[in-house]
Amino acid sequence: MLEDFFLETVALDDENDQVIILDQTLLPLREEYVRLTTAEQIWVAINNLQVRGAPAIGIAAAMGIYVCVKREAKKNCADLNNFFYETKNYLASSRPTAVNLFWALDEMEKAFNSGNEKIEALREAAVKIKNDDIAVCKAIGTHGAALLKNNMGILTHCNAGSLATARYGTALAPIYAAAEQGVKGIRVYADETRPLLQGARLTAYELHRAGLDVTLICDNMASAVMQQGWVQAVFVGCDRVAANGDTANKIGTSGVAILAAAYGIPFYVCAPRSTIDFSCSSGSDITIEERSPSEVTHKWYAHPMAPEGVKVYNPAFDVTPQKYITAFITERGVIFPPFEKKIHQLK
């Protein structure tokens, strides 16, 4: 069973008031789990990509605010309401683009204000967010697998696999589901995904670990691979989908979409409903996170690979215009254009 190869990305240790995460900055060299007990530790883990992938970030934030409020309640906090909102706002500042972070914290706010016993309501909401993610990703896998046939080549960018979610993944879920269903000969081409190498360190790692056929390529090799006729579809995940279908995902995704369009290759975005931001009318309204220049000039290198003091532009995401997207694969099915009308129906 492929499920035997999935690693637990985020877990709740309720007895010890801790969030346990797989530290993804150490992969593929070490599988190491970290226990988080404070809002500061959870903020750092999200910001530093120890836990990453939009769904996993949301789960970590939900479990994080629960354990923080629970611990504060044990101290007989005089103003638990104020503490909750301070913690919520603080965790929300850890990363600006992935909408799941804000969605999950809003779900926790609803639970906190539900009128039920606050701590138990928060626990139930956090556990539900994780369990729902597992079900959502499994459904995306089932719907996406229907698009796959024997001997297809699939290209993917960044990591939207089991490591980015509670289980199964989004963009890789159809591949796992198809393999379980007996679809033969599927080959995956994984872009390395500069500068943080999520494709090389994570996607290639989890697919190889599961015994699936995966070939790692540099980002600038995608066109050559498509030109060879080795790619029949592109599957990617997403961090935020605007109401018109414009989609923010890891930097480089828009280039892959444009290449796919040029070669007549379908480009699929695997999108849980929780990644759709109905308040965001188009991609121009999406805030794009910019990260440290050192990720481009120093990270992964024994010595700096750029002149000292050179200017660096390092956006973490880009926006793919909806015109380059063939379809969205959601937990409710596959959505083809016109996107604005059909996405609104998911609200």
N, C-alpha and C positions, 0 to 999 in steps of 0.2 A: 504493500500500500504506500502510495506517495505521501500520504499524511504522516507516515512515520518519520519522514525527513524534515518536516516543518519544525522550526525552532520557535519557542515561545518568545515573542518580542516584548510584551508588556504583561505583567501579572500583579495581582494584589495580594499582599500578605496582611490580611486583616488583623490577625492576632498581634502582630508587631507594629502595626500602623506604618507600613512601608509599601512603596511601589518598587517592583523589581523589573529592571529592563535589561535586555541584551545590549551590551555596549557595541554598537555597530561601527564605531570608529576603530575598533580592534580587528574587525574582520578584513580579510579571510584568515589571518594568522592565528587568532585566538577566539574561542567562544567563551566569553566571560560575562557574568551577570553582575549588575550593580544594584545596590539597595539605596533607595532615595527616601529621605525622611523629612526634608524641609522644602518649603516653597522655593528657596534659593537653589537647592540641588536640582529640583525638577526643572526650573527655569534654565539652568545651565545645561542640563541634559538635552533639552529641546533645542536650545540655541546652538549648542556645539555639535548637534547631529548624532549624539549618542543614541537617541531614539529619533527616527525620522520616517518620512512617508506620512502623507496627510492623515489617513485613518489612525495610524499608530500614535501620532502626535496628539490627536483628539482623545484617544483612550488614556494616554499617559496624563494629560491635563485633567481629565475627569477623575481618574483615580487619585491624582495628586491633590486636587482641592478637597476631595473627600478625606484623605488621611490627615491633611493639615487642619481642617475644621474639627475633625474628630479629636485630634490631640489637643487642640485649643479648648474644646468643650470640657475635656478632662481636667483642665486647669481652672475650670469655673470662670471662663472668660466673661467679663461684664458686658461686653458688646459683641456678641458672636455675629450679629448681622453686619456690622462694620468690618469685622475681620474677614468675613466671607467675600465682601465686595472688594476689599483691598487685595486679597489673594487672587481673586478672579481677574482683576485689572492687571495685576503684576504678571500672572502667567500668560495673559493675552498679549503681553508686550514681547514675548520671547521670540516670535517669528511673525511677520506681517502678511504673508501671502496665502498660506494654506488655510482655506476657510473652515476646515474641520476643527481646527483649534477653537475658533470662536463659536462654531455651532455646538461643540461638545460643552463648552463652558456655559453657553446659554441654556442647554438642556439641564445642566447642574443647577443653574439659577432657578429654573422652573421647579425642580425637585425641592430646592431649599425653601421656596415660597409656597409649596403645595398645601401647607396646613397640616401635613402629617409630621410625625416625629422627625426632626430635621436630619439627624445623623443617619438614621436608618433609611430615610428617603434618599439621601446622598449616596449611600452605599448601593442601594438598589438601582439607582440611576447609572452609576459608574459601571456596575456589572452588566446592566442592560446594554449600555453603549458598546461594550466589548462583544457581548453575545450577538447583538444585532449586526455588528460588523462582520462576524464570522458568517452569519446567514446571508448577508448582502453579497459578500465576496463569492460565496458558493453559488448564489443565483447568477451573478455576473459570469462566473465560469461556465455555468450551464448554457446561458444564452449565447455567450461568445463561442463556445465549442461548436455550436451548430454552423458557424461560419468556416470551420476548419475541415480540411479533407486530407487524405493520405498524401504524404510526400510534399507538403507545403513548406515553404521557407517563410519564417516570420522574423521581422526586424523589430527590436524594441529599444527604447532609450531610457536611461536612468534605471532605477529599480522600483517597479510597481508590483513586486511579488509578495510572497508571504512575509518577508522581512519588513515590508512597509505597512502591514496590516496586522490584525489579530491572527489570521490564517488565510491561506489560499492566495491572497493578493488581489489586485484588480487586473492589470494588463497581463499578468502571467496566469491568472485563474483559468482562462479558457484553454491554455496550453496544458495545465495540469488536468483539467476536466477531460479534455480530448484524449490525453494519454490513458486516463482511467477507463474511458469508454472504448479503448482499443484502436483509436486512430493511429495509423502507422507512419513512420518516417518523417515526422515533423522536425524541422531543423530551426533552431533559433539563432539569430545573429544579434549579439548584444553590443551596442555602442558602448565604448568605455566610459563616456560621459565626463569629460573634463569640466572643471578642474578637480572635482572631488572624487571622481572615478567610481560612482555608485554602480555603473554597469560592470566595470571590471571587478570591483571588490565584492559586490553584493549579488547582482543578477547572475553573472557567470558562476559565482560561488554556489548560490542556492540551486540553480539548475543542474550544475555539474554534480553537486552533492546528492541530488535526487536521481541521478543517472540518466538525465535527458540530454539530447544532442544539442550542445551549445557551442558556438564559435564566437570568440571575442574579436571585435574589430575596433580600430581607432575611429573616432567620430567622423574624420574626413575620408573614411573608406566607404561610407554608406552609399554614395553615388556609384562607386565602382561595383559594389555587390549587387545593387539594383540593376545596373547596366548588364551584368552577367546573366540576368534572369533568375537569380537565386532567391529573390524575395517576391512572394505572392501577396503579402499583406503586412501592414505595420500595426502593431498594438502598443499603445502607450497609456499611462495613467494620467492623472491630472491633480492639480492642487486647488484650482478654482475654475468653475465654469460660469461665465456671465449669462444673463437671461437670453441673449441673442445667440449663444453657442460659442462665442470666442472663448478660448481655453488657455489658462496659464498652466504651464508645466515646466519641468526642469529645463534650464537654458540649453538650447540646441534643438528643442522639439519642433519649433516652427520651421527650421531649416529642413528637418527630416520630412515634414508635411509637404513643403514645397517640392522637394525632390520626388516624393511619392506621386504627387500630382503630375509632375513632368513625365514620369515613367508609366503613368496609368495604373498605379498600385493603390488599392484601397487603404485608407488611413483611418483606423478605429481608435476612439478614445473611450477607455473603460472608466465610467464615472458613477460612483455611488451618488445617490440623491443628495447626500450630506455635503458633497463638494459643489453643488449648484448654489450660486449666490443670486437669488431672485431680486435682491436689491441693487445688483450691479447690472446696469443696462448693456454694457459692452466691455470689451477688453481694455479700452482706454481708461476705464474706471478702476482697474485692478492695480493695487500697490505692488510694485516689484521690489523684493528685498535685494539690497546690495551688500555683499560680504567683503571680508578683509582682502586687500591686495595680496597678502602673503599666501593665500590659497593658490594663486596663479604663479607667483614668483618663487616660492620656497617649498610649499608642501610636497611631500613625496620625494624630494630631491636631496641628495647628500650635500650638494652645494647649490647656492642660488642659481637659477637658470634665466635670469634677466639682469640688465644693468641696475646697479644700486640707484634708487631714487626715481626710476622710470615710472611714469604715470600708468595706472592700471584701472580698467573698468571691469568690474566683476559682478554682474547681475546674476542672481541665483536662478531666475526664471525668465522665460519669454512668453509671449502670447501668440498662439496660433489662431489666425482669423478663421471663423467658422466655414468660410468658403472652401478651405482645404480639408475639411473633416468629412469623411464619407458617412460615418454614423457614430452615435454614442451607444455604448453597451452599458445599460443600467440594470439594477436588480429587477426592474419591471419589464425588461425587454430591450430590443434593439430599436433605436430611434433614428430614422432617416429624415432628411430635410423635407419640409421647411422647419428649421430648428426652433425659431422663436415661438411658434404656435405650439409645437409638441413639448418643448421644455416647460412651457407655462402649464401644461396639463399635469405635470409632475408635482406642482406646488401643493 
